[in-house]
Every structure is written in C-alpha cells, then in structure tokens.
C-alpha cells in the first residue's frame, strides 16, 4: 500500500507506478483521493492504494473498502508536509494503529526537524534510518542570483528584462499568495507569454491537467504557490523564479522549500538558473539564511543591464 500526503503528488506518483506496472500487468492500482466516489462495503481488489490521509482513513473505517489488517507495506511520503497540514498527522497515526504487527512501515521526509522525529517515533517503531548528508544536497548545476526590487511592479519589470535578454525554454515562478500569482499570470499573458496557473484551491484533476499541459510544452510558464514546490520533474524547465521567497507557516525562512523550488531546474544533468526577487531588508536577511544553510553564494543580478543578464545564461 502506498500512502501519500498531498493530492498533487499523488497524481505524479500514480503516473510513475503505472509506468512501472507495464511490466507487471497483474498488479492494479486504486486512487484514494477526495472526489473519487466508491460504493460502501465493496472491498477493493487492487494490490496498491495511493491516497491522501483523510480519504484512506474513510476507506478503512467508514466505507469498509480496505481491511487494514491485510496491509503488508505502509508508506508515508513527504512526512514533513503532512505534519504541517492540519489533520494529516492524526489521521496517519489512526491508520497506523489499525495495521498488523508484521506490516512493513516506511517513512520519507525531506527534513528531519524535531517534529518529524517525534512523528516518526509514533508511526515507525524501532526504525532503520537512512539520511542524506547535507553535502549531497549541493546544487552545483544551478546558478543562483538575486534581484533588488521595491515592489511587485519592479519584480515584474525585472522578469520582463530577463525574458528579453535570454532564451528560456520553460520557467516556473513561485509566489507567496494566490492573489499575487493571479496578478502575475495576467501581466505575463498581456505580454504574450503562454501561462499556466497552479494553486491550492484546485481539485486533483485540475492540477493534474495543468501539470500535464506544462509538461507537454503547451504552456511555457508555470506560476504557482507552494503547492508545486515538490514533485514536478520537467526536463525543459531552465529557469526558476522566486517572485516571493519561501517562508514557513510562522513566517520564518523555509530552507527546504527553497531547495525544492530551485531544484525544479538543473535536472537530468542539465544546468539551471534560479533568480530570487528581494524587495526588503527582511527578504535580504532571508536570502542570507539560504546562503548560510546551503553554503552557496547567491550573487546579485542587475536586470537593467542586459549584457549582464546575457552572461549568466552562458
């Protein structure tokens, strides 16, 4: 049984497992997410279930679609995201308590803060631990820069100058709020760009359709909030723009989300470019936090100097 914490990730994981399943035609998948209707009491026959916490719990308890005592493998992915999402942590623990003693349990997390460890101790007893060393997170294939701005209009002008100076196959732009993302999408569309917009209020099918169009190259710019920071691998993404720097729910620098955001470029052995928009002393302090955390210098980029912009693309 696969069990995933975020609906956006599930559609991507489902695609991946379906590709693997081509070699094992007898293995079938079930998709346990909000909006996927099932009849009460009809036991599922699929060997693998991929789902969000609340729906998986409903399938086990309310609808009686899954017998948790028959689950052989229980996987919690993106555990740090689940902890930060209201209700997911408790739902995960409730499911775990229904599992048989012999069930293999796996937990994956991009971060291992105290909250993640405490969660892991409750869900995965006496675990074998495999940790990625900090030096293995280095982003040597990605050039990182920052641009000084005074307003969102300044940021937009800087973005236009970047587009005017270098060739960008596809780009992902991250905003802090849906309001900013909508505004930016409108501005870029007026400039003739093919823009896709991804935000948290979309249902799973809408998100999957937007991502698929972007992956197919039908849109060249994907504007999104944190909903898309992880889990999208598009080979043609050559530039990532942090229109707003990532913060956690308490307003503090979010190092891991920064890593996941800029990691959308520089993939598949290619080089990438990450540009951060800095509009205040506070955002400069946040940027310095990223520099220190990853031990990577982030250089200043003057977007009024088109020659300078051209150099960073080489």
N, C-alpha and C positions, 0 to 999 in steps of 0.2 A: 504493500500500500504506500503510495506517495501522498504526502500531505503538505500543501504549500500555503504560505500565509497571506499572499496578495493575489487578487484575481488577475491583475495584469501579467504577473509572472507565470501564472498557470497556463495561459494560452500559449505562451512560448514553450514552456516545458512540455505541454501536450504535443506540440508540433515535433519537438525533438524526440520524444518517446515513440511517436507514430513512425518517424523515420527509422528508428531502431527496430520497431515492431515489424517492419517489412521482412526481416529475416526470421521472425517468429510469429507466423500467421495465427497460431493458436492462442496467442496472448492478446487479450482485449482490454480496452481502457474505458473507465467511467469518469465523468466530468462533474464533480460535486461543487457547483457554484450557484450563487443566487440567480434565480430566474430559470434554472434548469429544472423543469417540473418532472416529478416522479410519482407513481401511484403508491399509496401507503401499503406496506406489508408485502410488496413484491420484491423478493430478495434479488439483489444484483448478482449477475453471473460473471462479470468482468473480474479479471485477476488483479488489476491495478486500478486504484481510485486516486484521482488527483483532485484536491479540493481546498476550499477555504475553511477555517476553523468552525465557524457557525453552521455552515451547511453540512459539513462532515458530522458534526455533533447531532444535528437534526436527523440525518440519515441513520445514525446509530440508535438514537433514543426515541424520537417522535414517530418517524416513519417506519422504523424497523427494517430498513433496506439492507443494512450491514450488521452482521453478527461480529462485534469487536473481538470475541473470543477466538475467532478464526483468523485473525490478522497475524501474519508471520513477520512482516517487516513494517516498521513505523518510522517515517522520515519527516522531520521538522526542518524545513529550509527557511533561510532568512529569519532566524530566530530573533535577531535584534530588531527587525522591523515589526515582528509580531508583538514583542514586548511593548513597543511604542504605540501599538494600535489598541484602542480601548476594547476590552473584552476578549481579545485573541488569546492572551496568556491564560486566563482562567478556563477558556474553552479547551485549549490544548491539554491542560492538566486533567480536566474531566475525562477527555478521551483516553489519555494515557492510563488513567486509573482503571479503565474497563478492559485493558489489554491482558492477555495471558502472560504468565511468568516467562515463558520461553520466547516471547516476541523480541526480535532484534530491533533496537532503537538507535536511530541516527539523528544527530542534530548538527546543523550547519549554521554558521554565523560569520558575517564579515567583521564583526567586532566582538571583543570579549571583555566588556566592562563588567563591573561587579553585578549589575542587574542581570546580565546574560549568564554569568556563572551561577547565580542563585537559581535562575530559571532552569539551567541545565541540571543542577543537582536534584531538582524536583522531578524532572522528566526522564533523565537518563542516569540511572543509578550505576555507580562504580564504572565509569566510562574509560575507554582507551582514548587518549587525547592526541590529536594531530594539529599542530599550529603552524601557520605560515609565518616565517620570520619577517620582521619589519623590512629588512633589506631586500626581500623578494618582492616587495610592493613597489619598488622603484619604477618610475615611468620614463625610462631613458628614451623611448621612441616619441615622446610628446614634448614639444616646445611649449613653455608656459609664459604668458605675458599678462600684464595688467594695463588698463587704460584709465586715466584720471578723468572723471566726469563730474558735472554739477547737478545733473537732472536726468530724467529718463529720456528727455529730448536729446541731450548731449550723447547719451548712450546710443540712441538710435542713429544719430549722425555719425558716430564713430563706427557703428556697424555698417552703415552705407559706404563709408570710406574703405573699410576692409574689403567689402564686396567689389568696390570699384577698382581695387588695386591688385587683387589676386584671384586666381581661378579656384572656386570652391565646388567640389563635386556635390557633396551633401553636407548639411550642417544641422547640429542640434543646439537649441537655445533654451536655457533653463531660467525660469522666472520664479519669484517667491510666491506670487498670488495669481489666481485665475484672472483677476482684473487686469493686471499688467500683461499677462500672456495674451489676452484678448485684444488689448490695445496694440501690442506689438505686432500681432498677426495682421491686424487691419492696416497698420502702417506699411508693413513689408509687402502686403498684397497690392497696395496702391502703387508701390514701386515696381510692380511687375513680377514679383517673386511667387513661385508656386509653394504655398504654405499649408502645412498640416498642423492642427492644434490638438493637443492631448491633455486632458485634465481629469481630476479625481471624480467628478460627478458623472462621468460617462459609465455606461454599463459595460460589461466584459466584451460583448460582441462589438460595440462601437470602438472600444480601444483596439481590439484585435484588427478591425478593418482599417483603422488609421495607420497602425504599425505596418500592416501588410502593404498598403499603398506606398508608404515611405520606403519600405524595404525593396519594393518593385521599382522605385525611382519615379513614381508618378508625381510626387512632391519632392522638392529639393531641400526644403527647410522644415524641420520639426520643432515646434515651440511647445514646451511642456513645463509642468511643475515637477516636484519631486517624485510624482507617481512613476516617472520613467527613468529615474536615475540609474536603476539597475536592470540588467537582464535583456537589453536590446543590443544585438550584435549586427551591425550593418556595415558591410565592408567599405562602402563608398563614403562613409562619414569621415571627412578630412579635417573638420573644424568643430570644436565645441565652444560655445559662448556662455559664460555665466553672466547673464544680464543682471542677475542678483546673486550674491554669494550665498552658499547654502548655510543654513542655521538649523540647530535642533529645535525641539518644541519649546525650550526655555530661552531661545534667542542667543545661544552660545555657538561658537564655531563648530561646524559639523565636519570633522576631518574625513570620516569615512564616506560621507555622501559626496564630498569634494572628489575623493579618489574615484568613486563610482561614476560620477558625472564626466570628468575629463577622460576617464578610461573608455568612454564610448568611441573615442578616436584612437589612432595609433595601434589599431588591432590588425590581426592577420599579417604581422610582420611589416606593416607599413608605418610611415611616420605620420604624426598628427600634430595639430595645433590647438592649444587651449587659450582662450582670451577671457580675462576677468574684468568686469566693469566695477571700478571703485569710485564711489560717489560721496564719501565722507571719511572723517578721521577714524570712525568706528570700523568702517569696512576695510580701511587700510590695516588696522590692527588685526582684523580677522584674517586678512591675506597673509600677514606676517606669521600668524599662528600656523597656517598651512605650510609656509616655508620651513618653519622650525620643525614641525611634526614630520614632514617627509624629507627634510634635509635637502631641499631643492630650491635653488634661486629662481624667483619669478621676476623677470626683467620688465622694465617699463616700455610701453609701446606708444609712440606719438602718432596717433591716427590722422593728424593733419599733415604728416609727412608721408606722401605716397611712396617715395623711394624707400623709406624705412620699412613700410609695410611689405613692399615687394621683396626686400631682403629676407624677411622671416619665412617666406614661402620657399626659399631655396635650401 
